[in-house]
């Protein structure tokens, strides 16, 4: 069986423990390119992200799968280690 290569991806999904993290190319409320990190905690959807100056910069960041995977692993590790949403938000600020 041959594995297909998908070009122009717009999302990655990571999972660890009880949580999933969706890393997605989106736009913010001002229509600026944004790399969103979306998860759910106790029924609350959390969308944190990085806003870029242009689509090319977003595409470059999104194309660095190794860095995104590393960041997602750290994010999910902190999420699984937290006992509350407040603690989780405190952990990811550090």
N, C-alpha and C positions, 0 to 999 in steps of 0.2 A: 504494500500500500504506500502510495506517495503522499507526503504531507504538502499541503498547499501553502504557498506564500501569500499573505494578504497584504496588499499595499493600501496606503491611505487609511490606516487604522485610526479609530477615534477613541478607543477605550481599552483599558487593561483591568482585569479583575483578579484580586489577590484574596486569599482566605487563610486564616490562622486561628485556631481555637474556635471561639464562638462568633467570630466577626469576619466580615468581608469588607474589602476596601475597593471601591471603584475609582480608578484614575481615568479622568475623561477630559477631552478637549471640549471646552464650552466657551461661553462669553459671559461677562459680568453684566450688571444692570445698565452699564453705559456702552454696551456692545463691544467692549475691549476683549481681546483674546485672553482666555483664562485656562489654566491647568487646574482642574478641580479634583479634590480628594474627598470622596463622599462615602460616608458610612452611617450606620444607625446604632444608636446607643439608647437602650431602654425606650424604644419606640420613637426616639427623636432623630430625625435626619440631620446629620452634620455635614456641611459642605464648606471645607476650607480650601483655599487655593492661592495660586500665584497668578497675578495679572501681568501680561507681557505687552510690550510696545507695538508688536506687529505679529502677524500670522507666522512669518518665517522663524521668529524667535520661539514661538510656541511649538512649531513643528520640530525645531532642533532639540528643544528640551524633551518633548514627547518621544522623539526618536532615540533618546539615550535610555534604552530599556534597562541596562545594568544599573544605572543610577536610580531610576524609578523603582525598580525591584528592591534595591537596598533601602530606599526611603520607605517603601511600603512595609517591608519587614520590620523596620524600626517602629513605624507608626502602629502596626498591629501588635507588636510586642508591648508597647506602652499601653495600648488599649486593653489588652488582656491582663495586664498587671494592675490596672486601676480598679478601685472599688466604687467609684462614683464618676459622674460626668465632670464634676468640678475637679477632681483629682486628675482625670485624664487630660483635661485642658491645661492644667498646670504642668503636667509631665511633657506635653508636646511643645510648650513654650520654651522649655529649657534646651 
